[in-house]
């Protein structure tokens, strides 16, 4: 899992990549839902699609009724652990932050 995250990070804008992972980590630690559209708007659809394709993130449509909000989470407990690991190793400098992760929690 960590190798996947490192590969994607190497091809991505580091600030956007870090922010996407921070959003997911914050939502997981606070046991709240994270809207897929909010993450896509914050960091770009391409990056989110790549994280989903590489099985770092998982997009879900709760209830499947077409009326509920599509959410995104870590793809697995192992992926979440790798996200926390990566974020710990790559802590942002004060001028690299893009906002607070809590601003996108459902």
Secondary structure, DSSP 8 states (H G I E B T S, - for coil): -HHHHHHHHHHS-HHHHHHHHHHHHHHHHTT--BBHHHHHHHH-HHHHHHHHHTTSEEEEEGGGSSSS-EEEEESSHHHHHHHHHHHHHT---GGG--S-GGGGB-
